[in-house]
Amino acid sequence: MSTAEFSMIEMIKEKRLGHAHSPERMAAFVQKLVAGELPDYQVAAWLMATVFQGMTLDETTELTRLVAHSGEVLDLSTIPGPCVDKHSTGGVGDKVTLVFAPLLAVCGATVAKLSGRGLGHTGGTIDKLEAIPGFNTSLTDEQFLQQLRDHRVAVAGQTKDLAPADGILYALRDVTNTVESIPLIAVSVLSKKIAAGADAILLDVKAGSGAFMPTVESAKELSRVMLEVGDRLGKKVICVVTGMDQPLGHEVGHANEVAEAIATLKGEGPADLTDLCIHLGGLLLAASGVTRTAAEGEVRLKAAIADGSALQKFREMIVAQGGDPAVVDDPTLMPQPKFRIPVPARASGYVQRLDALTVGGAGKLLGAGRMTKGEAIDLAVGIHLSKKEGDRVEAGEPLGFLLANDEAKAAAAAEVLQQAYTIGAAQPTLEPLVKAVLGPESLVGAR
């Protein structure tokens, strides 16, 4: 099918009726999408039809390939390796990349990380890094490659030249409530990873109320699709299903999440965030051949935090990308809120549940998330969670603090944050954060 014969209306109708697209139709679609010849409202209609009708594995694989090659594909063959990448499907308080990238880089891997902005109620790594004064997330391909050669780590936003079709779809999915689709998530995640050229890829697939996959089973289903598509397209992939019923760490926002990542690299971070970074990092070091086993990788990663080399690598990355390294010693140099407002508990007892989705909604009310495509966000605002699941709390004691620049928005967010907490008499049994590891045994490695 030539682009002249292509009809977006027919494509919408085809998917609405549950039919599979031909490779030729999808190729014409991607070509016209990147050329700017398709109006947002038609693409949005197709996205919604896909949410309802899904895609076959063949469709998902072919669209992933087309989107990955809709622009340039980085050639990392001249970069000191092994080159690795990690991606999270999105969660509340998920600042793993900020810790993970310098930590892996100092332990023998080269981390080539192209990240996204906030999607739905989740925070984006690129938005968070821009809270560091001067930090440049818009690297050219050559700047990205040179930084990998010089420093073995680079975290940047995908350029318009890398998987540009995904950039267009990603922004539309964010504002049309079409995020929660397994094939669309798989296409978005894997197309960026393929375009970025890494040798081994770890996918952190979140499951729970604050994730796009609400259950462990749906997260496993997404993992299986991404593993199969990755295999068909010649990529080494590991998927780790992790919990996102409550936020990760104690900070939700942007500047405050960067500060928490810095504390974690100093060995002073929350246990859940620290343990997850070590666990994921160990798997990827083993998968890429840096260590023989994941357990050996974990030992190396813990040592890099203890001796300060991981923190120094983060400082080095900030300097390389034009940022102010002084934030490592003084995080208050990042944007700060006008108000720090406590949200008191209305009852005494134990926190039995802390709903991540509701917390994300409260942060969005403060201005930490986007309501419309391309909207600016407030990097200073967010939420500090003083109490998490299993913690004892007394009536009147702060459940957390709102970091706000608008008192009216804070009042609305306080009511929402109250709703996120369920407090009861019994102390709950906490579930493990890592739910499952999926992938070829040869990649996962013996523990």
Secondary structure, DSSP 8 states (H G I E B T S, - for coil): --TTT--HHHHHHHHHTT----HHHHHHHHHHHHTT-S-HHHHHHHHHHHHHH---HHHHHHHHHHHHTSSB----TTSSS-EEEEEE---TT--HHHHHHHHHHTTT-EEEEEE---BTTB--HHHHHTTSTT------HHHHHHHHHHHSEEEEE--TTBSHHHHHHHHHHHHTT----HHHHHHHHHHHHHHHT-SEEEEEEEESTTSSB-SHHHHHHHHHHHHHHHHHTT-EEEEEEEE-SS-SSSEEESHHHHHHHHHHHTT-S-HHHHHHHHHHHHHHHHHTTSSSSHHHHHHHHHHHHHTSHHHHHHHHHHHHTT--GGGGT-GGGS---SEEEEEE-SS-EEEEEE-HHHHHHHHIIIIIS-SSTT----TT-EEEES--TT-EE-TTSEEEEEEES-HHHHHHHHHHHHHHEEEESS------SEEEEES-HHHH---
